[in-house]
Amino acid sequence: MENALWNGKLYHATEIANNYSLEKEIRKASGRKELYCPDPECDHKILRYCHGEIKEAFFAHLNNESCDYANFDKENTKTMRTVRRLIYDKFKSKGYNVQPERMTIIKKSCSHQYKPIVPDV
Ligand SMILES: [Zn+2]
């Protein structure tokens, strides 16, 4: 998972991984169980921050049995994440505001689903 809430603010794992001092703070917050899943219907909101030697940075639930974001993340392959990151960086470099891995509401059915990348409106 790319997104997590800390003190009410949304953070992206990729951006944390590129910022040494922020990553230090996020690791501490993760240890204190202060990182939360942004999904409003998530039953087990506590996330941990993971960034090892080989794997790229990501967030994961301590317990993810009933979360739509976690389910989206399971189908979110490495290729999809890489492509999404490239598109995200491209839009950002052109000055567009886009958000990774965001929940969108489907008006017709009043349900929601996660999208790899959406424009920030
Ligand atoms: Zn969740």
Residues whose N, C-alpha, C, O or C-beta is under 5 A from the ligand:
A	BS01	ZN	C37 D39 C42 H44 C67 Y69
